[in-house]
Amino acid sequence: MANNNTSSNRILVPEARKGLNQFKAEVASELGLANYETMDKGNLTSRENGYVGGTMVKKMIDAYERNL
């Protein structure tokens, strides 16, 4: 499969981008990464960046399960 520089991590609802970015900043802050939205993510380790995304997914799954 050829790589054409497209990401499979795209937002299906473009209007949700602002909310997702705010949620990402809140989760990063909870994890002790202050000013996450303005910092150069290249200065963070893969583990730190992955921890933010993984925690976001965990929180979204928990919220979904609470609403079932």
Secondary structure, DSSP 8 states (H G I E B T S, - for coil): ----S--S---SSGGGHHHHHHHHHHHHHHTT-TTTTTS-GGGS-HHHHHHHHHHHHHHHHHHHHHT-
